[in-house]
Amino acid sequence: MPGSGAGEVRSDQRRPVRRRPGRLWLFFWGKKRRGFPGLLVGLLVVALGLALLFRLPGGPQLSRYAGLLTIAVLIILILTSLVLVVVAAIRPPRRGRR
């Protein structure tokens, strides 16, 4: 029925069809972010520091030690987080806090 109006959308009320952003776009710009991108700057500084490390005499050997240090720090962080999970699971929750 042309005059019923049930479910009809006039042509001037339609939204324009927009393409959905690709996965790469959503990975970097999917959400609005506020504040200074400290992690990105930190990663860039570390990458630049490791690149400059190779210019020093014996730099490649030092970079091996830096890699081992990184792995050791990651292992310590993982083990610490596992200990905290176990402590949180064993300890009963405090009363009066929701």
C-alpha positions in Angstrom: 0.0 0.0 0.0 1.7 3.2 -1.1 -0.1 5.5 1.4 0.1 3.4 4.6 3.4 4.8 5.9 4.3 1.6 7.8 8.0 0.9 7.3 8.4 3.4 4.6 11.6 5.5 4.4 11.5 8.6 2.3 14.5 9.0 0.0 15.5 12.3 1.7 15.6 10.6 5.1 18.1 7.8 4.2 21.5 7.8 5.6 24.4 7.9 3.1 26.0 4.5 2.7 29.5 4.6 4.2 32.2 2.0 3.7 33.4 0.2 6.8 37.0 1.0 7.7 39.5 -1.8 7.1 41.2 -3.9 9.8 44.4 -2.0 9.7 42.6 1.3 10.2 40.6 0.0 13.1 43.7 -1.5 14.7 45.4 2.0 14.9 42.4 4.3 14.9 39.5 2.2 16.1 38.8 4.2 19.3 39.2 7.8 20.3 42.3 8.1 22.5 43.1 11.0 24.7 46.3 12.1 26.3 50.0 11.8 25.3 51.0 8.5 23.6 53.8 7.7 26.1 54.0 4.0 25.2 54.6 4.8 21.5 57.3 7.4 22.4 58.9 4.9 24.8 59.0 2.2 22.1 60.6 4.6 19.6 63.2 5.7 22.2 64.1 2.1 23.0 64.3 1.2 19.3 66.5 4.3 18.6 68.7 3.4 21.6 69.2 -0.1 20.4 70.0 1.1 16.9 72.6 3.5 18.2 74.0 0.7 20.4 75.3 -1.0 17.3 77.5 2.0 16.4 79.6 1.5 19.5 82.6 -0.9 19.5 81.3 -4.1 20.9 77.7 -2.9 20.4 76.3 -6.1 19.0 77.5 -8.0 22.1 75.9 -5.4 24.3 72.7 -5.8 22.4 72.7 -9.5 23.1 72.9 -8.7 26.8 70.1 -6.2 26.4 68.0 -8.9 24.8 68.7 -11.3 27.7 67.9 -8.6 30.2 64.6 -7.9 28.4 63.7 -11.6 28.5 64.6 -11.8 32.2 62.5 -8.8 33.1 59.5 -10.3 31.2 59.9 -13.6 33.0 60.0 -11.7 36.4 56.9 -9.7 35.4 55.0 -12.9 34.4 55.9 -14.8 37.6 55.0 -11.8 39.7 51.6 -11.5 38.1 51.0 -15.2 38.6 51.8 -14.9 42.3 49.5 -11.9 42.6 46.7 -13.9 40.9 47.2 -16.8 43.4 47.2 -14.4 46.4 44.0 -12.7 45.1 42.3 -16.1 44.7 43.3 -17.3 48.2 42.6 -14.1 50.1 38.9 -13.5 50.8 37.5 -10.2 49.6 37.2 -7.4 52.0 33.7 -6.6 53.4 32.1 -3.2 52.8 33.7 -2.5 49.5 31.8 -3.1 46.2 
